[in-house]
Amino acid sequence: MSYTKKYTFAPLPYTDRGKSIKLEADPKGKTFAYTNGKSVFMRDLENPSIATAYTEHRARATVARYSPSGYYMATGDVNGNIRIWDTINEEHILKSESRPISSEIKDIAWDSESKRLIAVGDGKERFGHAFLFDTLSSVGEIIGHTKAINSVSIRPKRPFCAVTASDDFSVVFFKGVPFKYVKNIRDHTRFVHSVSFSPNGQFFASAGADGKIFLYEGETGDKIDELSTADNSHTGSIFALSWSPDSTQFLTSSADYTAKIWDINSRSVVNTFEINHAAAAVNNQQIGNLWKSDYLITASLSGEFSYLDKNSGKVSRHIDGHSKAITALAVSQDDTLFTGSYDGRVFGWKYGAEGDHTFAEPVEGEGHANQVTALSFKHNELLSVAMDDTVRQASSDFKFSGKIAATGSLPSSIAVSENKISVVATNEVVIAYNDKLEKVGQLDSPGFTPSVADISSDGKTVYVGGQDNKVRVYELNDGAFENTGELSKNLGNITALAVHPKSNLIAVGDSVGKIFIYDTEIKDTKIQSWVYHTSRITTLNWSKCGQFLVSGSIDTNVYVWNLEEPSKKVGIKNAHVDAVNSVRFLNNSSGLSVASVGQDAAVRVWDITL
C-alpha cells in the first residue's frame, strides 16, 4: 500500500491583537502566502481551496516573502531565523539558513534583482540586517531605530533605497548598495506598522497606529503630503498598506473595521469597504492586506480573508476557517467534514460535493466557548463536546439546534450508536444520552479515571478506557452500567477506542503509542503488532468495510492498517506539524481515502493505494 496527499485545506493566518500580519503574492499573481504556527501556507489566489505548505521551521513562522524572480521564498520565525528555499520543487529545497537578529523576524524585503535582502524585527544587538542572498554576507547597516522594526521595503529600481518603520514612531531612510543610514523621519506620533515603496519606485508611503498616512518621494525620502487629512480617513490604527500595480493607488486596512483605496493624484479616498462579517466586532479589525493584479485582499483579526471588488466598493467573497489547532473531526455519510478547534469554533466543509472548491462554513448558533474535544456525526446530526463542559447538537445544514446538555465535568470523547444512544466520557463519570440529549444513564464513581468511551452499534455495550491502562466493558441496561469484564493488555493509559463496525473487535490505542486489537467475546488480544507509533495515540477509526484501521498520534504520523494482512501498513510521516489530533475514513471516494486534522490547523485528504 502507498499514499498520495490529495488536498491541503489551509488554515487562516495566525493573528495577535494590535499587530499587523504580512500577506504576500507571488510575482506571477498565481498564489499568496502567509504563516500559521510553524508552517507557511501558499494558496491559489483564484481558488484558495488549493494550497501547499512549507513545514520546516522549528519555531512559529512570522513572515514569508517571494523573491521577485519567483524562484525562492524567504521566511522568518520568532527566534530570528531566516530560511531561504525554492518554490519550484515540491520538496522546497533549502538554499540557506541564517539568524540575522536574536528575536522575532517581523518583515523581510528582497531587492528587485533577487540578490539582496533586508530582515527586520526585534533583537538585542540590532533590529535589522541587510545581506546577500547567496553568501549571506552583509550589504549595509540597518541602524537608526531604538525599538523593534515592524516593516521594511526596498525601492524596486536603481538607485536602490530602503525604508524601515518602527515602534519608536519613526521611519528611517537608507541609500545603497551597500545600504547606509540617511535620515530619521518623525512624522508619526505612534507605532508605525507599515511602509512600502510603489512598484515604479517613485514614492513610498507609511501608515501607523496614529491613523495617519504619509507619502514621500522615493529617491530622496522627502515628504510630499499627509493623505490622512482627507475626508473619510481611517478613524483607527492602520496596520497594512499595499500599492496598486500601476502605482497610482494603494489599499489600507485599519482597526476601524474598514479597508480603503486611496488615489495618489487626488490625495483622496476613492473606495471604502466595511468589514462586518465576524460576530464579535473586534474580530472585524483589519490587520493585513495585499494588492496583486486584480486581486485585493484584506485580513481580519479573526484571520478571515475578504476579497474586495474595487469597482463596486463591496466585498465579493469571504474565506473563513480555523486559525487555531483543530482538535476534533467527524465525517458525514456524504463526506461533509466537520471540524472543531482549540478556540471552540466548529466548521463544516462540503468536501463530498465540492471537491477542490471546498471552503469552511461556520456552524451557526450558540456554539462552544472553548476547546472542542470531540465530534461525532450520525443520523444526519452532529454532536460535539468541549471544555465548557457541554454537549451540543447541530444539524447537517450547519446550525446548532439549541439542544445542550451539561456534563458536570471535563468531557474527553463522544460516541453514538445506530439507535441514537450517545456516550460521553468525562474525567469523572461516563454519561449516556438519548437523541434529545436527555440523560438516560450515568456511570458514577467508577473507581478509575475515565479517559475515552465508545459504544457498540446496537447501543448495548459501552467500552470505557481509563488512565490505569485498562478498558472496562459494560452492558447498558435501562440506564444501568453493568460491568462484564475488562481488556488489560495495554501498557499505557487508554487514549483512543474504535469499535469494529461488523465484528466482535475493538481497537485500543494508548499513551505509549501501541494499538491492540481485542476480541470482545473472549476479552483477549487478536493483534498486538501495531506498535509503530512512537507516542500517544490520539485517534482511531475503522473503514466502512471494516478491513482497515487508521490511527493518528502526537508523533505527527498517520498509519493505515490492514486487518486481513496485519503486517501490511501505510505510514504517512509528518502528516501534521506537532501532532495529529483526529483522522477519519471518507465514505464515498472511489478508493480508500482518509481525512486528517492536527495542531497546524490544516485539514488534509489522503488517497490510499492498495
Secondary structure, DSSP 8 states (H G I E B T S, - for coil): -EEEEEEEE-------TT-----EE-TTSSEEEEEETTEEEEEESS-TT-EEEE---SS-EEEEEE-TTSSEEEEEETTS-EEEEESSSTT--EEEEE--SSS-EEEEEE-TTSSEEEEEE--SS-SEEEEETTT--B-B-----SS-EEEEEE-SSSS-EEEEEETTS-EEEEETTTBEEEEEE---SS-EEEEEE-TTSSEEEEEETTS-EEEEETTT--EEEEGGGSTT--SS-EEEEEE-TTSSEEEEEETTSEEEEEETTTTEEEEEEE---SSSGGGG-EEEEEEETTEEEEEETT--EEEEETTTTEEEEEE----S-EEEEEE-TT--EEEEETTS-EEEE-HHHHGGG--EEE-BSS--SS-EEEEEEETTEEEEEETTTEEEEEETTTEEEEEEEE-SS-EEEEEE-TTS-EEEEESS-EEEE-TTS-EEEEE---SS-EEEEEE-TTS-EEEEEETTS-EEEEEEETTEEEEEEEE---SS-EEEEEE-SSSSEEEEEETTS-EEEEETTTTEEEEEEE----S-EEEEEE-TTSSEEEEEETTS-EEEEESSSTT-EEEETTSSSS-EEEEEE-SS-SSEEEEEEETT--EEEEEEE-
